[in-house]
Amino acid sequence: MLTDSDGKILLKAARAAIEAHLNKREFKPPKELAKFKGPAGVFVSMHKKDVLRGCVGLPYPTKPLFEALMDAAVQACNDRRFEPLTVSELNEIKIEVSVLSRPEKLVVSGPDELVERLTHEDGLIIRKGSKGALFLPQVWEQLPQPEEFLGQLCLKAGLSSNAWAEQGCQLYTFRAQIFSE
């Protein structure tokens, strides 16, 4: 479990990595990041006037947290859903860092049990064939109904909105520790 102090270090490092990337400067991670050696999934989200401006991350713990954080921060500047972030926007964005627990496969007997078992603390990954998508737990704020949450996640993955209820769909849940500026 990370502390608020850890969160401040992660947020400061994410902002510094974004600033260095946008100003085409080499980024030297602060010494405080060295303590985040353990592998973790992480997402970096940027909001401008409370509107999402970029959100990219690594859902699985395949890299040390400090490396995954730096990668996610830089990649969030070029989230393919938006125009690339510019230097002039730096003072207008607020950064959020979500450190993820290891995703666990969700095994249910059918759609009704799935809807019953989801909570607003769960992030969700959906996979079907070669398609997949992820929603962080924060998405529940915009999509509080489980069926709508699942339907929009399917659409994000390029699937039909009811694919979550079909055979062959794999779902994984995770939790996130969320730190915001």
VOLUMVEX-162964 format. One record per residue: residue number from 1; y, z, x of N, C-alpha, C, CB in turn. Coordinates in nm, 4 decimals. Each point is the difference from the previous one (the first is absolute). Glycine has a CB too. Example, Ala and Ser with C-alpha at 12.3 -4.5 7.8 and 13.67 -1.06 7.14 Angstrom:
2
   num    n.north       n.up     n.east   ca.north      ca.up    ca.east    c.north       c.up     c.east   cb.north      cb.up    cb.east
     1    -0.5690     0.7800     1.3190     0.1190     0.0000    -0.0890     0.1200     0.0000     0.0900    -0.1173     0.1246    -0.1892
     2     0.2223    -0.1966     0.1542     0.1190     0.0060     0.0820     0.1090     0.0730    -0.0770    -0.0628    -0.2145     0.1184
! end
This chain:
181
   num    n.north       n.up     n.east   ca.north      ca.up    ca.east    c.north       c.up     c.east   cb.north      cb.up    cb.east
     1    -0.1180     0.0000     0.0850     0.1180     0.0000    -0.0850     0.1244     0.0000     0.0896    -0.1246     0.1232    -0.1863
     2     0.2121    -0.2175     0.1601     0.1238    -0.0093     0.0771     0.1061     0.0917    -0.0599    -0.0551    -0.2375     0.0640
     3     0.1469     0.2815     0.0198     0.1082     0.0882    -0.0441     0.1254    -0.0822    -0.0312    -0.0945     0.1894     0.1393
     4     0.1936    -0.1243    -0.1984     0.1293    -0.0664    -0.0234     0.0627    -0.0414     0.1324     0.0336     0.1345    -0.2104
     5    -0.0512    -0.0521     0.3105     0.0516    -0.0317     0.1334    -0.0667    -0.1266     0.0548     0.0437     0.2454     0.0418
     6    -0.1760    -0.2568    -0.0617    -0.0713    -0.1220     0.0397     0.0574    -0.1210    -0.0735    -0.2094     0.1343     0.0447
     7     0.2350    -0.1171    -0.1728     0.0550    -0.1094    -0.0796     0.1347    -0.0469     0.0522    -0.1211     0.0894    -0.1965
     8     0.2046     0.0041     0.2380     0.1313    -0.0364     0.0551    -0.0157    -0.0812     0.1284     0.0999     0.2077    -0.1010
     9    -0.1974    -0.1695     0.1832    -0.0255    -0.0741     0.1238    -0.0459    -0.1422    -0.0336    -0.0609     0.2150     0.1208
    10    -0.0295    -0.2267    -0.2161    -0.0515    -0.1329    -0.0385     0.1108    -0.0880    -0.0576    -0.2248     0.1023    -0.0453
    11     0.3082    -0.0452    -0.0407     0.1105    -0.0768    -0.0584     0.0991    -0.0458     0.1066    -0.0267     0.1294    -0.2122
    12     0.0608    -0.0389     0.3023     0.0942    -0.0341     0.1075    -0.0570    -0.1113     0.0875     0.0890     0.2358    -0.0014
    13    -0.2170    -0.2275     0.0333    -0.0638    -0.1016     0.0842    -0.0077    -0.1342    -0.0732    -0.1335     0.1801     0.1151
    14     0.1021    -0.1772    -0.2445    -0.0065    -0.1253    -0.0770     0.1368    -0.0684    -0.0012    -0.1847     0.0956    -0.1443
    15     0.2897    -0.0176     0.1201     0.1351    -0.0578    -0.0017     0.0353    -0.0565     0.1371     0.0691     0.1625    -0.1798
    16    -0.1005    -0.0899     0.2846     0.0313    -0.0472     0.1362    -0.0758    -0.1290     0.0314     0.0409     0.2379     0.0733
    17    -0.1659    -0.2481    -0.1166    -0.0785    -0.1224     0.0233     0.0599    -0.1177    -0.0770    -0.2076     0.1390     0.0352
    18     0.2508    -0.1144    -0.1576     0.0621    -0.1058    -0.0823     0.1307    -0.0452     0.0652    -0.1043     0.0958    -0.2116
    19     0.1876    -0.0015     0.2535     0.1274    -0.0341     0.0638    -0.0223    -0.0799     0.1281     0.1024     0.2071    -0.0975
    20    -0.1971    -0.1642     0.1796    -0.0280    -0.0722     0.1246    -0.0489    -0.1415    -0.0305    -0.0562     0.2175     0.1153
    21    -0.0312    -0.2297    -0.2132    -0.0528    -0.1327    -0.0362     0.1124    -0.0927    -0.0469    -0.2199     0.1055    -0.0637
    22     0.3051    -0.0563    -0.0248     0.1066    -0.0836    -0.0554     0.1055    -0.0353     0.1045    -0.0398     0.1060    -0.2220
    23     0.0607    -0.0168     0.3180     0.0975    -0.0258     0.1064    -0.0632    -0.0652     0.1224     0.1306     0.1945    -0.0817
    24    -0.2590    -0.2312     0.0682    -0.0749    -0.0681     0.1067     0.0035     0.0786     0.1313     0.0531    -0.2193    -0.1087
    25    -0.0703     0.3508     0.0947    -0.0069     0.0886     0.1156    -0.1416     0.0532     0.0138     0.2430     0.0633    -0.0265
    26    -0.2783    -0.0286     0.1484    -0.1298     0.0630     0.0225     0.0035     0.1398    -0.0609    -0.0385    -0.1341     0.2136
    27    -0.0707     0.1711    -0.2777    -0.0075     0.1321    -0.0605    -0.0874     0.0908     0.0855     0.0326    -0.0994    -0.2293
    28     0.0244     0.2106     0.2669    -0.0759     0.1004     0.0735    -0.0233     0.1164    -0.0953     0.0984    -0.0702     0.2263
    29    -0.2255     0.0890    -0.2687    -0.0280     0.1085    -0.0944     0.0425     0.1362     0.0558    -0.1915    -0.1341    -0.0905
    30     0.2506     0.2182     0.0066     0.0401     0.1328     0.0460    -0.1227     0.0827     0.0401     0.2028    -0.0097    -0.1499
    31    -0.1836     0.1014     0.2431    -0.1098     0.0835     0.0504    -0.0694     0.0768    -0.1119     0.1216     0.0210     0.2165
    32    -0.0457     0.0164    -0.3196    -0.0569     0.0786    -0.1108    -0.1136    -0.0734    -0.0712     0.2228     0.1081    -0.0297
    33    -0.2237    -0.2407     0.0383    -0.1046    -0.0779    -0.0677    -0.1369     0.0164     0.0653     0.1746    -0.1632    -0.0669
    34    -0.1770     0.2054     0.1909    -0.1257     0.0126     0.0742    -0.0990     0.0926    -0.0706     0.1264    -0.0410     0.2114
    35    -0.0769     0.1347    -0.2891    -0.0902     0.0944    -0.0670    -0.0765    -0.0635    -0.1170     0.1558     0.1832     0.0668
    36    -0.1160    -0.3018    -0.1090    -0.0649    -0.0669    -0.1131    -0.1050    -0.0997     0.0501     0.2100     0.0275    -0.1383
    37    -0.3072     0.0234     0.2146    -0.1017    -0.0846     0.0629    -0.1168    -0.0316    -0.0928     0.0649     0.0984     0.2175
    38    -0.0857    -0.0134    -0.3158    -0.1140    -0.0191    -0.0896     0.0179    -0.1239    -0.0852    -0.0372     0.2459    -0.0039
    39    -0.0737    -0.3144    -0.0286     0.0106    -0.1208    -0.0826     0.0403     0.0348    -0.1436    -0.1739    -0.1118     0.1439
    40     0.2576     0.0276    -0.2014     0.0432     0.0194    -0.1387     0.0511    -0.1310    -0.0564     0.0582     0.2399     0.0468
    41    -0.0752    -0.2562    -0.1755     0.0643    -0.1090    -0.0718     0.1426     0.0424    -0.0299    -0.2199    -0.0788    -0.1012
    42     0.3109    -0.0169     0.1006     0.1405     0.0326    -0.0242     0.0725    -0.1211    -0.0581    -0.0039     0.1678     0.1887
    43     0.0997    -0.1415    -0.2754     0.0874    -0.1039    -0.0541     0.1441     0.0404     0.0240    -0.1706    -0.0637    -0.1755
    44     0.2530    -0.0360     0.2047     0.1443     0.0198     0.0112     0.0648    -0.0817    -0.1105    -0.0105     0.0400     0.2528
    45     0.0870     0.0293    -0.3362     0.0720    -0.0649    -0.1108     0.1492     0.0108     0.0268    -0.1858     0.0541    -0.1652
    46     0.2578    -0.1575     0.1274     0.1459     0.0010     0.0118     0.0581    -0.0290    -0.1383    -0.0078    -0.0764     0.2447
    47     0.1075     0.1549    -0.2816     0.0685    -0.0200    -0.1274     0.1484    -0.0202     0.0269    -0.1714     0.1407    -0.1230
    48     0.2290    -0.2330     0.0474     0.1440    -0.0254     0.0073     0.0532     0.0201    -0.1414    -0.0203    -0.1664     0.1973
    49     0.1066     0.2664    -0.2136     0.0531     0.0347    -0.1324    -0.1147     0.0220    -0.0992     0.2099    -0.1334     0.0476
    50    -0.3090     0.2088    -0.0051    -0.1156     0.0360    -0.0817    -0.0884    -0.1174    -0.0413     0.1350     0.1871    -0.0805
    51    -0.1186    -0.3009     0.1453    -0.0838    -0.1168    -0.0263    -0.0843    -0.0266     0.1251     0.1715    -0.0993    -0.1634
    52    -0.2995     0.0755     0.1437    -0.0879    -0.0261     0.1128     0.0508    -0.1191     0.0797    -0.1944     0.0944    -0.1274
    53     0.1990    -0.0776     0.2596     0.0504    -0.1048     0.0901    -0.1069    -0.0448     0.0995     0.2305     0.0949    -0.0238
    54    -0.3375    -0.0158     0.0315    -0.1111    -0.0324     0.0872    -0.0989     0.1146     0.0008     0.1477    -0.1452     0.1412
    55    -0.2763     0.1129    -0.1352    -0.1026     0.1030     0.0052    -0.1248    -0.0622     0.0614     0.0953     0.1215    -0.2038
    56    -0.1295    -0.0759     0.3219    -0.1160    -0.0534     0.0709    -0.0692     0.1168     0.0685     0.1103    -0.2281     0.0354
    57    -0.2402     0.2159    -0.0215    -0.0715     0.1058     0.0685    -0.1425    -0.0357     0.0323     0.1449     0.1585    -0.1136
    58    -0.2125    -0.0610     0.1653    -0.1401    -0.0110     0.0373    -0.0760     0.1039    -0.0827     0.0549    -0.0822     0.2382
    59    -0.1378     0.0399    -0.3331    -0.0643     0.0968    -0.0889    -0.1128     0.0804     0.0638     0.0597    -0.1511    -0.1822
    60    -0.1208     0.0979     0.2855    -0.1146     0.0681     0.0599     0.0374     0.0605     0.1345    -0.1550    -0.1573    -0.1181
    61     0.0927     0.2683     0.1544     0.0313     0.0678     0.1266    -0.0654    -0.0692     0.1197     0.0200     0.2152    -0.1258
    62     0.0335    -0.3302     0.1623    -0.0568    -0.0789     0.1096     0.0781     0.0130     0.1304    -0.0844    -0.1579    -0.1702
    63     0.2005     0.2216     0.1632     0.0858     0.0176     0.1181     0.0544     0.1422    -0.0012     0.0630    -0.2470     0.0033
    64    -0.0191     0.2949     0.1130     0.0716     0.1278    -0.0001     0.1224    -0.0096    -0.0917    -0.0796     0.0492     0.2364
    65     0.1109     0.0613    -0.3039     0.1111     0.0004    -0.0954     0.1278    -0.0534     0.0613    -0.1042     0.1933    -0.1138
    66     0.1377    -0.1536     0.2369     0.1269    -0.0446     0.0581     0.0031    -0.1517     0.0173     0.0205     0.2201     0.1177
    67    -0.1341    -0.2822    -0.0811    -0.0042    -0.1465     0.0143     0.0081    -0.0681    -0.1360    -0.1367     0.0244     0.2091
    68     0.0602     0.0265    -0.3050     0.0003    -0.0581    -0.1344     0.1392     0.0082    -0.0612    -0.2413     0.0633    -0.0292
    69     0.3106     0.0490     0.0510     0.1360     0.0176    -0.0520     0.0945    -0.1053     0.0575    -0.0422     0.2465    -0.0249
    70     0.0371    -0.2674     0.1559     0.0890    -0.0979     0.0643    -0.0289    -0.1408    -0.0527     0.0123     0.1449     0.2072
    71    -0.1409    -0.1805    -0.2190    -0.0363    -0.1316    -0.0535     0.0517    -0.0179    -0.1421    -0.2038    -0.0010     0.1450
    72     0.1798     0.1020    -0.2301     0.0411    -0.0090    -0.1401     0.1519    -0.0100    -0.0129    -0.2031     0.1311    -0.0653
    73     0.2760    -0.0549     0.1456     0.1464    -0.0022    -0.0073     0.0543    -0.1385     0.0315     0.0058     0.2412     0.0648
    74    -0.0549    -0.3021     0.0415     0.0469    -0.1336     0.0392    -0.0418    -0.1041    -0.1035    -0.0133     0.0657     0.2428
    75    -0.1112    -0.0572    -0.2898    -0.0477    -0.0979    -0.0979     0.0728     0.0120    -0.1340    -0.2225     0.0046     0.1127
    76     0.2638     0.1166    -0.1487     0.0724     0.0185    -0.1265     0.1325    -0.0771    -0.0009    -0.1062     0.2266    -0.0236
    77     0.1614    -0.2524     0.1411     0.1242    -0.0779     0.0100    -0.0213    -0.1448    -0.0451     0.0744     0.1473     0.1897
    78    -0.1986    -0.1907    -0.1880    -0.0332    -0.1387    -0.0343    -0.1042    -0.0070    -0.1108     0.0536    -0.0674     0.2340
    79    -0.0470     0.1606    -0.3280    -0.0899    -0.0019    -0.1150     0.0133    -0.1366    -0.0675     0.0194     0.2536    -0.0330
    80    -0.1296    -0.3220     0.0186     0.0032    -0.1390    -0.0496     0.0531    -0.0137    -0.1422    -0.1912    -0.0451     0.1481
    81     0.1997     0.1540    -0.2204     0.0528    -0.0047    -0.1374     0.1522    -0.0064    -0.0048    -0.1997     0.1276    -0.0729
    82     0.2652    -0.1034     0.1892     0.1459     0.0079     0.0058     0.0524    -0.0822     0.1164    -0.0061     0.2284    -0.1037
    83     0.1365    -0.2531     0.1022     0.0655    -0.0589     0.1165    -0.0087     0.1011     0.1134     0.1580    -0.1400    -0.1441
    84    -0.1640     0.0950     0.2690    -0.0044     0.0957     0.1107     0.1207     0.0936    -0.0016    -0.1272    -0.1677     0.1351
    85     0.1045     0.2922    -0.0992     0.1069     0.0982     0.0081     0.0974    -0.0422     0.1098    -0.1542     0.1847    -0.0826
    86     0.2821    -0.1594     0.0616     0.1020    -0.0366     0.0989     0.0651     0.1259     0.0580     0.0427    -0.2178    -0.1219
    87     0.0198     0.2019     0.2367     0.0697     0.1103     0.0660     0.1064     0.0576    -0.0927    -0.0426    -0.1047     0.2254
    88     0.1101     0.0195    -0.3004     0.1074     0.0475    -0.0865    -0.0506     0.0908    -0.1125     0.1243    -0.2088     0.0535
    89    -0.2535     0.2079    -0.0806    -0.0561     0.0841    -0.1065    -0.0448     0.1381     0.0490    -0.0725    -0.2088    -0.1126
    90     0.0695     0.2283     0.2433    -0.0551     0.1243     0.0561     0.0583     0.1262    -0.0610    -0.0356    -0.1232     0.2086
    91     0.1655     0.1285    -0.2276     0.0637     0.1205    -0.0538    -0.0198     0.0160    -0.1499     0.1669    -0.0180     0.1806
    92    -0.2215    -0.0860    -0.2449    -0.0190     0.0055    -0.1447    -0.1424     0.0347    -0.0415     0.1808    -0.1659    -0.0191
    93    -0.2743     0.1651     0.1137    -0.1390     0.0253    -0.0375    -0.0377     0.1473     0.0198    -0.0560    -0.2368     0.0618
    94    -0.0335     0.2799    -0.1460    -0.0631     0.1312     0.0139    -0.1469    -0.0265     0.0297     0.1656     0.1164    -0.1599
    95    -0.2186    -0.0399     0.2532    -0.1371    -0.0210     0.0450    -0.0902     0.1091    -0.0559     0.0829    -0.1117     0.2097
    96    -0.2030     0.0702    -0.2428    -0.1029     0.0912    -0.0475    -0.1269    -0.0269     0.0806     0.1018     0.0099    -0.2347
    97    -0.1661     0.0947     0.2813    -0.1251    -0.0110     0.0742    -0.1087     0.0688    -0.0814     0.1208    -0.0059     0.2246
    98    -0.2295    -0.0669    -0.2509    -0.1146     0.0547    -0.0725    -0.1193     0.0007     0.0937     0.0887    -0.0830    -0.2230
    99    -0.1390     0.2024     0.2534    -0.1170     0.0147     0.0859    -0.1204     0.0190    -0.0931     0.1365     0.1029     0.1948
   100    -0.2334    -0.1928    -0.1810    -0.1109    -0.0064    -0.0948    -0.1229     0.0770     0.0456     0.0855    -0.2197    -0.0697
   101    -0.1568     0.2737    -0.0287    -0.1332     0.0537     0.0264    -0.0947    -0.1201     0.0120     0.0480     0.2207    -0.1264
   102    -0.1682    -0.1967     0.1743    -0.0978    -0.1084     0.0115    -0.0384    -0.0470    -0.1414    -0.0889     0.0939     0.2221
   103     0.1005    -0.2252    -0.2508    -0.0411    -0.0500    -0.1314    -0.1491     0.0253    -0.0239     0.1801    -0.1757     0.0117
   104    -0.2108     0.2185    -0.1335    -0.1378     0.0273    -0.0388    -0.0373    -0.0865    -0.1190     0.0177     0.2358     0.0859
   105    -0.1389    -0.2924    -0.0787    -0.0455    -0.0864    -0.1080    -0.0110     0.0808    -0.1284    -0.1243    -0.1465     0.1634
   106     0.1739     0.0891    -0.2708    -0.0037     0.0635    -0.1307    -0.1162    -0.0617    -0.0771     0.2524     0.0442     0.0002
   107    -0.3515     0.0375    -0.0306    -0.1169    -0.0477    -0.0735     0.0092     0.0555    -0.1410    -0.1435    -0.0127     0.2108
   108     0.1489    -0.0786    -0.3079     0.0092     0.0389    -0.1411    -0.1019    -0.0787    -0.0800     0.2451     0.0553     0.0242
   109    -0.2785    -0.0025    -0.1410    -0.0991    -0.0661    -0.0858     0.0599    -0.1130    -0.0825    -0.1239     0.2140    -0.0100
   110     0.2562    -0.2170    -0.0003     0.0640    -0.1059    -0.0774     0.1502     0.0201    -0.0079    -0.2089    -0.0264    -0.1319
   111     0.2770    -0.0652     0.0617     0.1465     0.0049    -0.0094     0.0546     0.1300    -0.0590    -0.0064    -0.2449    -0.0237
   112    -0.0611     0.3003    -0.0770     0.0501     0.1231    -0.0620     0.0008     0.1153     0.0989    -0.0853    -0.0785    -0.2207
   113    -0.0228     0.0914     0.2995    -0.0056     0.1076     0.0986     0.1063    -0.0214     0.1081    -0.2470     0.0295    -0.0445
   114     0.2697    -0.1524     0.0833     0.1024    -0.0289     0.1006     0.1359     0.0490    -0.0475    -0.1305    -0.2000     0.0783
   115     0.1676     0.1636    -0.1998     0.1302     0.0398    -0.0555     0.0104     0.1523    -0.0062     0.0101    -0.2133    -0.1350
   116    -0.1192     0.2805     0.0991     0.0006     0.1456    -0.0095     0.0144     0.0676     0.1367    -0.1415    -0.0202    -0.2040
   117     0.0826    -0.0386     0.3072    -0.0038     0.0651     0.1314     0.1254    -0.0207     0.0842    -0.2432    -0.0291    -0.0079
   118     0.3209    -0.0729    -0.0206     0.1215    -0.0235     0.0784     0.1043     0.1065    -0.0296    -0.0471    -0.2460     0.0006
   119     0.1152     0.2895     0.1054     0.1112     0.0930    -0.0162     0.1240    -0.0603     0.0649    -0.1574     0.1994    -0.0029
   120     0.2710    -0.1450    -0.0296     0.1258    -0.0510     0.0554     0.0179     0.0362     0.1470     0.0993     0.0173    -0.2268
   121    -0.1925     0.0573     0.2835     0.0020     0.0288     0.1437    -0.0777    -0.1039     0.0788     0.0208     0.2423    -0.0516
   122    -0.0956    -0.3270    -0.0192    -0.0855    -0.0985     0.0664     0.0741    -0.1285     0.0330    -0.1935     0.0968    -0.1197
   123     0.1771    -0.1419     0.2435     0.0305    -0.1373     0.0343    -0.1283    -0.0770    -0.0250     0.1796     0.0618     0.1745
   124    -0.1707    -0.1925    -0.1884    -0.1186    -0.0767    -0.0365    -0.0031    -0.1338     0.0731    -0.0015     0.1114    -0.2244
   125    -0.1171    -0.1448     0.2729    -0.0262    -0.1302     0.0604    -0.1015    -0.0694    -0.0888     0.0498     0.0822     0.2376
   126    -0.0264    -0.2091    -0.2674    -0.0956    -0.0791    -0.0763    -0.0465    -0.1165     0.0859     0.1089     0.0660    -0.2191
   127    -0.2363    -0.0978     0.2099    -0.0574    -0.1141     0.0714    -0.0976    -0.0712    -0.0929     0.0264     0.1165     0.2249
   128    -0.0148    -0.2466    -0.2261    -0.0963    -0.0825    -0.0725    -0.0077    -0.1323     0.0737     0.0485     0.1123    -0.2254
   129    -0.1663    -0.1413     0.2786    -0.0144    -0.1195     0.0818     0.0911     0.0102     0.1201    -0.0601    -0.1370    -0.2010
   130     0.1361     0.0323     0.2265     0.0905    -0.0005     0.1157     0.1388     0.0537    -0.0340    -0.1265    -0.1945     0.0894
   131     0.1465     0.2391    -0.2117     0.1322     0.0457    -0.0430     0.0075     0.1518    -0.0027     0.0262    -0.2082    -0.1353
   132     0.0918     0.2596     0.1621     0.0191     0.1439    -0.0030     0.1471     0.0353    -0.0010    -0.2156     0.0297     0.1192
   133     0.2442     0.0934    -0.1604     0.1374     0.0499    -0.0018    -0.0032     0.1520    -0.0019     0.0820    -0.2074    -0.1209
   134     0.0339     0.2665     0.1463     0.0133     0.1446     0.0080     0.1278     0.0428    -0.0708    -0.1277     0.0048     0.2180
   135     0.1191     0.1065    -0.2890     0.1178     0.0676    -0.0544     0.0022     0.1412     0.0576    -0.0039    -0.1388    -0.2157
   136     0.1179     0.1780     0.2705     0.0194     0.1375     0.0432     0.0120     0.0894    -0.1236     0.1141    -0.0766     0.2144
   137    -0.1380     0.2062    -0.2006     0.0130     0.0897    -0.1155     0.1383    -0.0049    -0.0655    -0.1682     0.1467     0.1081
   138     0.2728    -0.1787    -0.0313     0.1350    -0.0051    -0.0546     0.0151    -0.1034    -0.1117     0.0830     0.0735     0.2218
   139    -0.1715    -0.1725    -0.2262     0.0098    -0.1062    -0.1012    -0.0226     0.0556    -0.1407    -0.0794    -0.1673     0.1701
   140     0.0112     0.2813    -0.1793    -0.0186     0.0621    -0.1320     0.1342     0.0292    -0.0673    -0.2154     0.1008     0.0804
   141     0.3219    -0.0808    -0.0029     0.1321     0.0277    -0.0588     0.0484    -0.1175    -0.0846     0.0544     0.1481     0.1952
   142    -0.0873    -0.2708    -0.1535     0.0400    -0.1185    -0.0758    -0.1058    -0.0422    -0.1021     0.1339    -0.0727     0.1972
   143    -0.2603     0.1070    -0.1693    -0.1116    -0.0425    -0.0861    -0.0855     0.1225    -0.0351    -0.0019    -0.2329     0.1060
   144     0.0492     0.3192    -0.1953    -0.0696     0.1267    -0.0247    -0.1297    -0.0094    -0.0806     0.2212     0.1004     0.0105
   145    -0.2437    -0.2116    -0.0793    -0.1225    -0.0155    -0.0794    -0.1100    -0.0606     0.0856     0.1356    -0.0275    -0.2103
   146    -0.2547     0.0903     0.2150    -0.1073    -0.0498     0.0883    -0.0346    -0.1479    -0.0196    -0.0895     0.2297    -0.0021
   147     0.0811    -0.2755    -0.1216    -0.0351    -0.1399    -0.0247     0.1057    -0.0954     0.0551    -0.1242     0.0714    -0.2046
   148     0.2511    -0.0337     0.1903     0.1090    -0.0826     0.0524     0.0000     0.0029     0.1533     0.1366     0.0460    -0.2082
   149    -0.1574     0.0710     0.2662    -0.0083     0.0165     0.1446    -0.1110    -0.0900     0.0544     0.0853     0.2389    -0.0168
   150    -0.2030    -0.2305    -0.0430    -0.1143    -0.0804     0.0439     0.0260    -0.1495    -0.0195    -0.1524     0.1910    -0.0567
   151     0.2099    -0.2280    -0.0573     0.0285    -0.1410    -0.0281     0.0982    -0.0602     0.0995    -0.0434     0.0454    -0.2399
   152     0.1493     0.0287     0.2724     0.0987    -0.0503     0.0952    -0.0573    -0.0068     0.1417     0.1821     0.0952    -0.1436
   153    -0.2692    -0.0017     0.1772    -0.0662    -0.0037     0.1303    -0.0878    -0.1244     0.0103     0.0035     0.2523     0.0122
   154    -0.0740    -0.2842    -0.1197    -0.0823    -0.1223    -0.0019     0.0869    -0.1237     0.0193    -0.1653     0.1128    -0.1520
   155     0.2773    -0.1194     0.0810     0.0898    -0.1150     0.0126     0.0534    -0.0114     0.1424     0.0633     0.0227    -0.2422
   156    -0.0305     0.0913     0.3037     0.0470    -0.0009     0.1384    -0.1061    -0.0600     0.0922     0.1422     0.2028    -0.0464
   157    -0.2701    -0.1779     0.0143    -0.1104    -0.0519     0.0815    -0.0309    -0.1469    -0.0294    -0.0936     0.2305     0.0064
   158     0.1602    -0.2872    -0.1062    -0.0294    -0.1387    -0.0369    -0.1182    -0.0115    -0.0936     0.0921    -0.0703     0.2168
   159    -0.1229     0.1779    -0.2870    -0.1111     0.0039    -0.0958     0.0559     0.0009    -0.1416    -0.1465     0.1238     0.1657
   160     0.0594    -0.1401    -0.2637     0.0445     0.0139    -0.1384     0.0321     0.1471    -0.0252    -0.1407    -0.1993    -0.0753
   161     0.2271     0.2270    -0.0196     0.0464     0.1370    -0.0220    -0.1102     0.0945    -0.0461     0.2209    -0.0945    -0.0550
   162    -0.3312     0.0411     0.0081    -0.1097     0.0873    -0.0429    -0.1186    -0.0021     0.0964     0.0720    -0.0386    -0.2346
   163    -0.0533    -0.0141     0.3537    -0.1090    -0.0077     0.0982    -0.0534     0.1382     0.0361     0.1009    -0.2098     0.0903
   164    -0.0179     0.3123    -0.0999    -0.0431     0.1362     0.0330    -0.1157     0.0464    -0.0871     0.2319     0.0501     0.0726
   165    -0.2485    -0.1085    -0.1905    -0.1055     0.0403    -0.0927    -0.1250    -0.0878     0.0130     0.1770     0.0826    -0.1559
   166    -0.1742    -0.1791     0.2462    -0.1110    -0.0946     0.0142    -0.0965     0.0416     0.1100     0.1496    -0.1811    -0.0814
   167    -0.2700     0.1250     0.0759    -0.0992     0.0217     0.1049     0.0513    -0.0583     0.1322    -0.1878    -0.0057    -0.1713
   168     0.1449     0.0632     0.2810     0.0339    -0.0529     0.1316     0.1326     0.0465     0.0560    -0.1320    -0.1923    -0.0616
   169     0.2001     0.2782    -0.0110     0.1292     0.0516     0.0443    -0.0231     0.1328     0.0725     0.1214    -0.1149    -0.1934
   170    -0.0677     0.1271     0.3133    -0.0129     0.1238     0.0755     0.1345     0.0708     0.0040    -0.1863    -0.0983     0.1392
   171     0.1826     0.2279    -0.1614     0.1215     0.0799    -0.0015    -0.0132     0.1147     0.0992     0.0422    -0.0613    -0.2412
   172     0.0685     0.0914     0.3095     0.0056     0.1080     0.0968     0.1244     0.0827    -0.0285    -0.1239    -0.1371     0.1747
   173     0.1086     0.2678    -0.1764     0.1153     0.0876    -0.0214     0.0373     0.0693     0.1302    -0.0672     0.0352    -0.2402
   174     0.1921     0.0060     0.2478     0.0502     0.0769     0.1132     0.1178     0.0817    -0.0462    -0.0784    -0.1732     0.1643
   175     0.1165     0.2697    -0.0840     0.1191     0.0800    -0.0254     0.1002    -0.0296     0.1119    -0.1345     0.1836    -0.1196
   176     0.2575    -0.1446     0.1005     0.1028    -0.0255     0.1013     0.0923     0.1194     0.0121    -0.0116    -0.2457    -0.0464
   177     0.0471     0.2760     0.1705     0.1090     0.0927     0.0266     0.1238    -0.0869     0.0152    -0.1505     0.1769     0.1139
   178     0.2524    -0.1500    -0.1933     0.1164    -0.0880    -0.0071     0.1218     0.0724     0.0562    -0.0957    -0.1184    -0.2024
   179     0.1627     0.0497     0.2948     0.1223     0.0525     0.0626     0.1109    -0.1018    -0.0248    -0.1309     0.1286     0.1801
   180     0.2464    -0.0818    -0.2255     0.1124    -0.0898    -0.0308     0.1278     0.0475     0.0668    -0.1066    -0.0574    -0.2184
   181     0.1904    -0.0400     0.2532     0.1324     0.0329     0.0540     0.0879     0.0528    -0.1141    -0.0218    -0.1784     0.1826
! end
